[in-house]
Amino acid sequence: MSHFIKTVILGIVLLLTGVTRNASATVIYSSDFSSGAGMEWSVNSTAFKNGEYFLADSVYGFGNGTNTLSLTLLPSHNLVTVSFDLYIIQSWDGNGQWGGGADNWQLTSDGGNIFYTNFANYGNGNTQAYTNQLPTYGSGGTFQPRTGAYGSGHLGYGMGDWGDTTYRFSFTYAHSAPTINLAFTSFQNQGASDEGWGLDNVSVSISPDTSSVPEPSSWLLLASGCFGLLAKAWRKTT
């Protein structure tokens, strides 16, 4: 096989490999908090309950308030994916029709809303907005407690009104800034010993800037041209 043919084949391989690599996502942050949490969190305390480490003030979770994840020096990108497990611990009242609520929860990115809803563990007629988001006014939805949950009882509190529920989320949205501030905020109106929450398995990934990557039709035409050159060179050597 001639040097020219080898060069063309190598070029085709690099072209296709480069397109695939450029289209992939890159994880820029990931933690299950088994080794603690870093200074990237505004509150970096962790708890251990029922064999599980998670981000929280205590085994009862955080109370009302915000914990912010701040990441800097992000590579060029145009999409962000934020994934995490949210623990809703003990007697959350959802929309709070029977008192104790509404117990709302929100994720924002650089101040913009990504997710805003409420959750209920405590029944007695209460419902929750999730699996819907909350509108500016109104309940957003009237689903039964624990609707859409990934699991229950993971932290050992059980599955009753004072149990714990795990929700697994992943959100992908447009983002291109070199920094990101993700604010996880609970608006529950009782203390963590009564209503708490925690985070686990938090992951942030970015999709690279694809503005310089040819459209599929373009790189297919380019590849076709390379194969044409290869065929021509092959004919000359046979």
N, C-alpha and C positions, 0 to 999 in steps of 0.2 A: 504494500500500500504506500503511495507516494506521500511525501511530507505535506503537500497541498491538501490532499484528501483528509489526512489526519487533522490538519488545522481546521478545516471546515467542520468536521464531526465534533471537534472540541468546542468550536464556537456555538454550534447548535445546542450542545449539552449545557454550556454555560448560560446561554440565553434562556432556555426553559427552566433551568435551576434558579436563575436570578429572579424570574417572574414569580416563581413559587415562593421563594424566600421573602421577596418584597411584599407579598400579599399576606404574610403570616403575622400573628399578633405576638407581642413581646410582654411578658409579665414583668412589671416594674416593682411590685410589692406583693408579698404573700406571707401570711402568718397564721398559725393555729394557736399561738400564744403559749405553747408548751415550754418555751424558753423565755417567757415574759414578753413585754412590749417595749418598744423604743421611744425615743424622744420625738418621733414623728407624730405621736398621739398627744393631744392636749391633756388627757388624763390617761396615764399608762399603767394603772394598777390592774392586776389580774387576780382571778379567783380560781379555786379548785373545788369541784363538787362532783361527787359520784364518778370519780375517775376522769373528769374532764377539766382541762384548763380553758378559761375564756376571759375576755376583756370585761372587767367589772370592778366595782368598789369592794364587793363582798360576795359571799355565796348567794346573797339575795339580789345581786345585780346592782345596776346604777339606779338612782332616783331620777326625779325630774331634772332635765338639763341636757347639755350638749357635750359630745366628745368629738373632736375634730382630728382627722388624719390629713397631714400636710406633707406633700411630696414636691420636690423641686428638681430642676435640671432634667426635665423630661425630654427624651429625644423627639425629633420631628414626628408628628402624628396628626391624624384628623378624627380619630374615634377613641373613646375610652370605654372599657367594660369594667364595672364594679360588681363583684360577687361577694356574698357573705351569708352567714347563718345568723339569724336574729332569734335570741331567746326571749320569750315573753313569760315572765315568772310570776306565779301566784295570781292574785285576784283582779286582773285587769277587767274593766267593765265595758269596753267597746264604746258604743254610742251612748251608753249610760241611761237608758230609758228608766231604769229603776234605781237611779242614784249611783254616785261614785264615778261618773264619767262626765263628759267624754274623755277617753284615754287615747289621745292621738300620738302618732309617731311619724317622724319625717326624715328623709335624706335629701340634702341639698348639695350641689356642686358649685363652688365659687359663688354661692348665694342664690343660685337658681334651683327651683324645685325639680327633683327627680322622682320623688315618691312621697306621698302624704296620705295616711290612712289611720285607722285605729283597729285595735284587737281586743278580743274578749276571751278570758278563760272562765270567768264567773258567769254562770247562767242566770237562773231566776228571772227569765224574761228578757235579759239583755241580748242585744245583737251586736255585730261588728260591721264596719264598713268594708274591710278586706273580704273579698278579693277586688273590690273597687278602690279607686282613689277618692279622697275627699274633694268635693268642690269647694268653692269659696263659702257657700252656705249649704246647710243641710247635712244629712247623715252620710251621703255617698252610697250607702247600701245597707241592707238589713239581713246580713247572713248570720247563721248560727255560730256560736263560739267555736273557735279552732278551724273554721272553714279554710281550706287551702293549705293546711299545715303540712310540713314535711314529716313531722313526728311529734310524739308527746312523751313526757316522762323521762327525757334524756338526762336531765340533771337530778333525777331522783325524787322530784316533788310529786310525782304521780300524774294522773289524768283528770282529776276532779277540779272543782272550782279553785282550789289552791295549788294546782299542779303547775307544770311548765310545758310550754309548747315551742317547737322549733319551726321557724319559717326559713326557707332557702330562697335567696333572691339573686338575680343577675340582671343588671341594667347596662345597656350599650347606648351611647349617645355621642353627638358631635362635640369634639373638644380638641383644641390645637395649641393652647397656651403652654409655656414651659413649666408652669407650676399648677398644682391642683389642691384645693382645700375641700375635703369631703366632711360635711357636718352631719353627724348622726344625733338626732334630737328626740327626746321623749317629753311629752307634755302631760304625762299621767299626774293625777292630783293627789296621790297618796305616797307615803314614803316607801323606800325600797323593801322594808321589812313586810310590807303589805302588797306592793306592786313594784316589781323590778324588771330590768332588762339587761341583756348582755350581748356581746358580739363574739363570733368565732369564725375561723376559716375565711378571713378577709383576704381578698385578692383584687389587685388592680392591674389591668393590662391595657396596652395601647396598640392600635393598628397604625402602621407607619404611613407617612405621607406618600400617597401613590400618584401624585401629580406628574412625576417623571417616568412612571411606568407606562408603557404603551397599552392602549386598549387591546382586548383580546383579538379583535380583527386585525389590528396592526401587527402584533407580534406573530400572529399566524401567517400573515402575508410575508413577514420577514423570514420566518422559518421556512416557508415554502420556497422563497428565493434561495435560501441556503441549500435546501435539498436539490433545487434545480442546478446550482453550481456543482454540487457533489455529483449529480448524475452526469453532467457534462464532462467533469474531470474523469469520472469512472470510464466513460466511453472512450476517452482519449488514451486510457491506459490499457484498453482491451483490444 
